Amino acid sequence: MKYRTLGNTTEKLSAVGLGCMGMSFAYGPIDNTESIATLHLALDLGINFWDTADMYGKGHNEELISQVLVPNRDKIFIATKFGFRSREDGSTYFDGSVAHLKKAVEDSLRRLKIDTIDLYYAHRIDPNVPVEEMVGAMATLVKEGKVRYLGLSEASAVSIRKAHRVHPITALQSEYSLLTRDVEKEILPLCRELNIGFIPYSPLARGLVTATVSDTNKLAADDFRRTLPRFNDQHMDNNRKLVDAFAAFAKEKQCTPSQLALAWVLAQGEDIIPIPGTKRRKYLQENADATKVDLLPADLKAIEALLLKYPDTGQRYSEGSMKLVNH
């Protein structure tokens, strides 16, 4: 495994991290036994950067991870997030209040069974709470030793600057992949200006670029990708053609489409540490081997040409979910 330095720290994190959400939430049936085996394999492969959140499976994910985290605490850099809450009708909303933060961090520490969280993110920006107030309260957690570093997720450039003035922000997590590149214009340059590590989630476009999802109807009934525009008929014809062409290029490079997509993300800068999610050992091994794929400038140009040829990829979230993204 290759390693990269996280933002304004000296932490050496695996160039490919592990997103743990799917082990408990959003992508069909869960399999705790396979998930635990996947976590152990991550250790064997040197993948030391694990990402979770309190909302994944309503705490299940943190509890699951704790089984492997606790006996291997010194080998794992653990990140978790707070802020999403559920209403009685099952809908979610974001709560960035100081009161909720104080409770959320204690709950995460209890479920993870650890004393200190390495990287603690605000999962979104609350439009009803000044970001300075929220980050000020998060900074108190650092002073108390409950958290080591602070992060934001899906924050705007304005919010990042305001937050960073209150306390150094170590990492920004946002969606970034071949199909989701809006951060390139303003967010990535700002992260580089402020020495904030950039952590792409869904670097495989939620599996779309892996050439393993050709028919949305074959996804599990509760797989949330069924709600995403990219997986709907309106855009799926374009995306199938794009994925087929991308898979053919991956074959030329003697790698899988997943590895090519991750190699592309890794090639965008040494300050970028993607966290592809998986709950299966097979895919974890495949993702880890993406660090062995070297892309030449000509390869990157060929990929850009493919993307230009099939532009109608669709929006990354539904309209409702997009409203929770800080612009």
C-alpha positions in Angstrom: 0.0 0.0 0.0 1.1 3.5 -0.8 0.6 6.3 1.8 -0.3 10.0 1.6 0.0 12.7 4.2 -3.3 14.1 5.5 -3.7 17.8 5.0 -2.0 19.9 7.6 -0.9 16.9 9.7 1.9 14.4 9.7 -0.5 11.5 9.6 0.4 8.9 6.9 -2.8 7.4 5.6 -3.3 4.7 3.0 -3.7 6.2 -0.5 -7.0 4.3 -0.8 -9.1 4.4 2.4 -12.2 2.3 3.2 -15.7 3.7 3.3 -17.7 1.5 5.6 -21.3 2.9 5.0 -22.4 0.0 2.8 -21.7 -2.5 5.5 -24.8 -1.2 7.4 -26.8 1.0 5.1 -28.1 2.0 1.7 -26.8 -0.8 -0.5 -29.1 -3.7 0.0 -28.8 -6.6 2.6 -26.1 -6.5 5.2 -23.7 -9.4 6.0 -21.9 -8.7 9.3 -19.6 -11.8 8.9 -18.3 -10.7 5.5 -18.0 -7.1 6.7 -15.9 -8.1 9.7 -13.7 -10.2 7.3 -13.4 -7.2 5.0 -12.2 -5.0 7.9 -9.6 -7.6 8.9 -8.4 -7.8 5.3 -8.1 -4.0 5.2 -5.6 -4.3 8.1 -3.7 -7.0 6.2 -3.5 -4.8 3.1 -2.3 -1.7 5.1 -5.6 0.2 4.6 -5.5 2.2 7.8 -8.0 5.0 7.0 -11.6 3.9 7.8 -14.6 6.2 7.4 -18.0 5.8 9.1 -20.8 8.1 10.5 -23.3 7.9 13.3 -26.2 7.8 10.8 -25.0 4.6 9.0 -27.5 2.0 10.1 -28.5 4.3 13.0 -25.2 3.5 14.8 -24.9 -0.1 13.6 -21.8 0.8 11.5 -19.8 2.3 14.4 -20.7 -0.7 16.6 -19.7 -3.2 13.8 -16.4 -1.4 13.2 -15.6 -1.4 17.0 -15.2 -5.1 16.9 -12.0 -4.8 14.8 -11.1 -1.3 15.8 -10.6 -1.8 19.5 -8.1 -4.6 19.4 -6.2 -2.8 16.6 -6.6 0.8 17.7 -3.0 1.8 17.0 -3.2 0.6 13.4 -6.4 2.5 12.4 -7.1 6.2 11.7 -10.8 6.3 12.3 -13.1 9.1 10.9 -16.7 9.5 11.8 -19.4 12.2 11.3 -22.3 13.7 13.1 -25.4 15.8 12.3 -28.0 13.8 10.4 -31.1 12.9 12.5 -34.3 11.1 11.8 -37.9 12.3 12.2 -40.7 9.9 13.3 -41.8 9.6 9.7 -38.4 8.3 8.7 -37.2 11.4 6.9 -33.9 12.9 7.8 -32.7 16.4 8.6 -29.4 18.0 9.6 -28.8 19.3 13.1 -25.5 21.2 13.6 -26.4 22.6 17.0 -24.0 22.6 19.8 -26.4 20.6 22.0 -26.7 17.9 19.4 -22.9 17.8 18.8 -22.2 17.3 22.4 -24.5 14.3 22.6 -23.5 12.9 19.2 -19.8 12.7 20.0 -20.4 10.9 23.2 -22.7 8.4 21.4 -20.1 7.8 18.7 -17.3 7.3 21.3 -19.5 4.8 23.2 -20.4 2.8 20.0 -16.8 2.8 18.7 -15.6 1.9 22.3 -12.6 4.3 22.0 -11.5 7.4 23.9 -10.6 9.6 21.0 -11.9 9.9 17.4 -9.1 10.7 15.0 -11.1 12.8 12.5 -14.5 14.2 13.3 -16.6 15.6 10.5 -19.7 17.7 10.4 -21.7 15.7 7.9 -23.2 18.8 6.4 -23.5 22.5 7.0 -26.6 23.5 9.0 -28.2 26.6 7.4 -29.8 27.4 10.8 -26.5 27.4 12.8 -23.6 29.7 12.1 -20.7 27.6 10.9 -18.4 29.5 13.3 -20.6 28.4 16.2 -20.6 24.8 15.2 -16.8 24.6 14.5 -16.1 26.5 17.7 -18.0 23.7 19.6 -16.1 21.0 17.6 -12.8 22.7 18.6 -13.8 22.3 22.2 -13.8 18.6 21.6 -10.2 18.8 20.5 -9.2 20.6 23.7 -11.0 17.9 25.7 -9.1 15.2 23.9 -12.3 13.5 22.5 -11.3 14.4 18.9 -7.9 14.9 17.3 -8.7 16.6 14.0 -11.8 18.4 12.5 -13.4 17.9 9.1 -16.3 19.2 7.0 -18.4 17.4 4.5 -20.0 18.9 1.4 -19.2 22.4 2.5 -19.1 25.5 0.3 -15.9 27.6 -0.1 -17.5 30.3 2.0 -18.2 27.9 4.8 -14.8 26.3 4.6 -13.1 29.7 5.0 -15.3 30.7 7.9 -14.7 27.4 9.7 -10.9 27.4 9.1 -10.7 30.9 10.8 -12.1 29.4 13.9 -10.1 26.2 14.0 -7.8 24.5 11.4 -9.9 22.2 9.2 -7.9 19.1 8.4 -10.1 17.4 5.8 -12.9 18.1 3.5 -15.0 15.2 2.3 -17.1 15.7 -0.8 -18.3 13.5 -3.6 -15.7 13.3 -6.4 -15.3 10.9 -9.3 -15.1 10.8 -13.1 -18.8 11.8 -13.2 -18.8 14.3 -10.3 -16.3 17.0 -10.7 -17.8 20.3 -9.5 -15.2 20.6 -6.8 -12.5 21.2 -9.3 -13.5 24.8 -10.0 -13.3 26.3 -6.5 -13.2 23.7 -3.7 -10.1 21.8 -4.6 -8.0 25.0 -5.2 -9.2 26.3 -1.8 -8.2 23.1 0.0 -4.8 23.4 -1.5 -4.5 27.0 -0.5 -5.4 26.2 3.1 -3.6 22.8 3.2 -6.8 20.9 3.8 -6.8 17.2 2.8 -9.4 16.3 0.2 -11.3 13.1 0.8 -13.5 12.0 -2.1 -16.4 9.7 -1.3 -18.1 7.7 -4.0 -15.0 7.8 -6.1 -16.5 5.0 -8.2 -19.7 7.0 -8.8 -21.6 4.6 -6.5 -20.5 1.7 -8.6 -21.7 3.1 -11.9 -18.2 3.2 -13.5 -17.3 -0.3 -12.3 -19.3 -1.9 -15.2 -21.2 -4.1 -12.6 -24.5 -2.2 -12.6 -26.2 -2.3 -16.0 -29.8 -2.8 -14.8 -31.1 -0.7 -12.0 -34.1 -3.1 -11.7 -31.7 -5.8 -10.5 -30.6 -3.7 -7.5 -32.1 -4.6 -4.1 -35.4 -3.0 -3.4 -33.9 -0.8 -0.6 -30.8 0.1 -2.6 -30.9 3.9 -2.6 -29.3 4.1 -6.0 -32.8 3.5 -7.3 -33.5 7.1 -6.3 -30.5 8.6 -8.1 -31.0 10.3 -11.5 -27.8 8.6 -12.9 -29.4 5.2 -12.5 -32.7 6.2 -14.1 -33.7 5.4 -17.7 -33.4 9.0 -18.8 -29.6 8.9 -18.3 -28.8 5.1 -18.1 -28.5 4.7 -21.9 -25.8 7.4 -22.0 -24.1 5.9 -19.0 -24.1 2.3 -20.3 -22.3 3.5 -23.4 -19.8 5.5 -21.3 -19.1 2.6 -19.0 -18.7 0.1 -21.8 -16.1 2.4 -23.5 -14.4 3.0 -20.1 -14.3 -0.8 -19.5 -12.7 -1.3 -22.9 -10.0 1.2 -22.0 -9.4 -0.4 -18.7 -8.9 -3.7 -20.5 -6.2 -2.0 -22.6 -4.5 -0.9 -19.4 -4.7 -4.4 -18.0 -6.8 -3.4 -15.0 -10.5 -3.4 -14.0 -12.8 -0.4 -14.5 -12.8 0.2 -10.8 -9.1 0.3 -10.6 -8.9 2.7 -13.6 -11.5 5.0 -12.0 -9.6 5.1 -8.7 -6.3 5.6 -10.4 -7.8 8.6 -12.2 -8.9 10.1 -8.8 -5.4 9.4 -7.3 -3.8 11.0 -10.3 -5.6 14.3 -9.6 -3.2 15.2 -6.7 -1.1 13.7 -3.9 -3.3 15.5 -1.4 -6.4 13.4 -2.4 -7.3 10.3 -0.5 -10.3 8.5 -1.9 -12.5 6.3 0.4 -14.3 3.8 -1.9 -16.9 1.9 0.0 -17.3 -1.8 0.0 -18.6 -4.6 2.2 -16.8 -7.5 0.4 -13.2 -8.7 0.5 -13.1 -9.2 -3.3 -13.8 -5.5 -4.0 -11.5 -4.3 -1.2 -8.6 -6.2 -2.7 -9.4 -4.8 -6.2 -9.6 -1.2 -4.8 -6.3 -1.6 -3.0 -4.6 -2.7 -6.2 -5.6 0.5 -7.9 -2.5 2.1 -6.4 -0.4 -0.1 -8.8 -2.1 1.5 -11.9 0.1 4.3 -13.4 -1.7 6.7 -15.8 0.3 8.6 -18.4 -0.7 12.1 -19.6 -2.0 10.4 -22.8 -4.2 8.1 -20.7 -5.7 11.0 -18.8 -6.5 12.8 -22.1 -8.1 9.6 -23.5 -10.4 9.5 -20.4 -11.4 13.1 -20.8 -12.3 12.4 -24.5 -14.5 9.6 -23.4 -16.3 11.8 -20.9 -16.9 14.5 -23.5 -18.3 11.9 -25.9 -21.0 10.8 -23.4 -21.9 13.9 -21.4 -25.5 13.2 -20.4 -24.6 11.4 -17.1 -27.3 12.9 -14.8 -27.2 14.6 -11.4 -25.5 12.8 -8.5 -28.4 13.1 -6.1 -32.1 13.6 -6.1 -33.4 17.2 -5.9 -34.2 16.7 -2.2 -30.8 15.4 -1.3 -29.1 18.2 -3.3 -30.8 20.7 -1.0 -28.7 19.4 1.9 -25.5 20.2 0.0 -24.0 23.5 1.0 -23.5 25.8 -2.0 
